[in-house]
Amino acid sequence: MLTGQRIMLIITQWLVIPVLVFAFNHSPAISQFSVAMKHEYGSRASERASVVLKRSTLLLVVFTMGFVWSCVLALGPHGLQAAKDQNLPVLSYLANEHGSPFIAYLGPAVALAAIASSFFGHYMGAAEGATGIVRSMVDRDGTKISDKALRTAVAVFIFVTTWFVAIANPSILSLIESLAGPVIAVILYLMPMYAIRRLPGLEPYRGKISNVFVTVAGIVAVSGIVYGLLP
């Protein structure tokens, strides 16, 4: 029989799925990755890409979950809640709380490395998507706007918007739970399964048990988001 604490634990795990989806998301770099693999391996690109993705995903899971568990064990629930309330990275909160010189110097370095790698990974996909939107809506023939001018305008737009977000300093977890999580869950889980079902070019990928898993995971993620938004 499920007790109240077990029910709350299950609900909490359910609601944290959108954050996990965002944490492990590397879709913005997939387009450039696919182009590079196609250029490097030609007809074997799909096979080699699967191998690279399996290995990189395993490393990502081990590294990320190791970091998460170490933070949880170091801070506990009260420390994690305090860091969330102050909208601080865990390493910054540890440095402020314990006064450790080692963490005080290491924390910003790790945070800058993580932010830089994450930014450029997302920047490639965002810039490519923004360029495609402008081309499709304003300049289909590519005669009105040069590639250099368009890339410069997109870079300036992304720089300015990210600067304003940094100044506003919103709650990152709230943004992920309410905005980024739903969009990414639909794009990563449900839209590909719909495309596989409907598009003739993706027919070879139909009928696999992994499609069922991805669909169920997508529904669970989106339902958790909807539940979390309810008053």
N, C-alpha and C positions, 0 to 999 in steps of 0.2 A: 504493500500500500504506500502511495506517495504521500509524504508529509509536506507541510507547508514550506520547509526549507528546501526540500528536493524540488518542489515545483518552482520555487523562485530561482534555484540554480539552473533548471532546464530553460526557464524563460530568459534568464540572463545570457546563457550560452546561445540561445536562439537569436537574441537581439544583437549580439556581438558579431554575428556572421557578416553583416554588411561592412564592418570595420576590417574584418579579416580579408574580405574580397578586395577591398581597397589596398590593404597592406601588401598583398601578394600580386597585385595587378601590375603587369608589365606590357600591356597591350599597346601603349603609345610607341614603343620601340619595335613592335612586331613588323610593321611595314618595311622599315629600313632593314631589319634583320632578314626578311624574306627576299628583298632585292639583293642583298649581299650574298645570301646563300645561293640564290639562282645564278648570280654572276660567277660564284666560286665553283659550284658543283654541277650546274646545268641540269640534266635530267635526274640526277640523284639528289636534287635540292630538298625534296620533301622528306626523303629518308634521313638525310644528314640533319635536317632541321629538327626532326623528332628526337634524334639522339641528343643534340645540343640542348633542346628544351627540357628533356628528362633530367639531364645532369645539372643544368642550371637551376631547375625547380627544386631538385633535391638539396642542392647547396643553399638555396634561398630559404627553404623550410628549416633546415638544420640551424643556419645562422640566425634567422629571425626568431625562431621559437626559443633558441638558447638565450638570446638577448632578452626576450620577453620574460621567460621564467626567472632569469637572474634578477631582473628588475622587480618582479612580483615578490620574490623571496627577500629582496633587500629592503623594499619599502613597506610591504603589507598593504592591506586595503585602505587604511587611513592615509598613508603616504601617497598612494596612487590618486586618491580622491583630492588630496591637497594639491598635488601637481596639476590635476585637471582643473581645479578651481582657479589656480593661478595662471593657467594656460601656459605652462612651462614644460619643456622637454624633461624627461626623467633624469637625464644626466645633470642638467642645470639645477633641478630640484635637489638632487643628491649633494651636489657641490655646495649649495646654499645651506642645506640642512646640517650637514656633517662638518663643513669647513675643511674638507680634505684638499690640500694643495694639488695632489696628484689628479683627482677628479676635476678640480677647478681648471687645470690646464688641459687635461685630456678631453673633458666633456665638450668644450667648444670646437676642438679639432675634429672629433668624431661627428659632431652635429654639422659642421661645415662640409665635411666630406660626404655625409649622407644627403644633405640638402642639395649639394652641387650635383651629385650623381643622379638624384631623383629629378632635379629640375631639368637637366639636359635630356634625360630619358623621356620626360613628358613633353619637353619643348619640341623635340623632333616630330612627335605625332601631332602636337597642337599646331605647329607651324605648317606642316604638310596639309593638315585638314583645313586650316584657315586659307591657305593658298588655293586649295581645290574649290572651296566655297566661293571665293572671290572670282576665280576663273569661270566657274559654272554660272554665276549670277550676273557678272559684269562684263567679262571679257572672254567669251568662249573661244574666239579665234586666236587670242594671244597677241593682238595687234595694237591694243590701246595702252596696255601696261607692260613694261618690260619685266623680265624675270628678276633682275636686280632690284628694280624699284619696288616690286611686290614683296620680295623677301625682306627688304629693308623696312617697309611699312608694317609688315607682320611682326618683325622683331621689335620695332618700336612699340607697337600696340601691346604685345605680350609684356614687354618691360614695364610700361606705364601701369597696366592693370595689376601686375604682380606687386609693383611698388605701392599702389593704393591699398591693396589687400594687406600688405605687411604693415602699413601705417594704421589701418583700421584694427588689425590684430583680432580677428574674430576667433571664436572657439573652433579649433580645427576638428575636434571630435564631433561637434554638433554639425559642422558642414559635411563631414563624411557620412554621418548617420542619416541626415535629412536630404542631402543633395547628391554628393559624389557616389555614395553607396548604391542608391537606386539606379542611377544612370549606368554605372559600371556593371551592376548585376544583370541588367537587361541586355546590355551590349555584349557582355562576355558569355552569358549563359543562354538566354532565350532567343535572341536574334540569330545566332549561328545555327541553333537547332531548327528554327523556322526556315532559314535559308537552305539547310540540308534537305529539309522535307519538301521544299517547293521548287528549288532551282535544279534544272536538269544537269548542269555541270557538276553539281555536288552529289549526284546519285551514288557514286562509289562509297560514300561515307554513311549511307543509310543502313538501318538495320543492325547497328552495333549496340552492344549493351552499355557502352560508355555514353551513348546519346541519352539513354534513360537516366543515368546518374547525373549528367550535366543539367538535364531538364528539371529533375527533382531538386537539385542543389539551387538552381536559379529561382524556382518557385519558393523554396524555403527562404532564400535571401530576401526576395521581394516581399514576401508575406511578413517577415520580421520587420522590415522597414515600415510597412503599412501599419503594423501593430504599434510600433514605436511612435508613430506620428499621431495616433489616436489620443484624444484627451483623457 
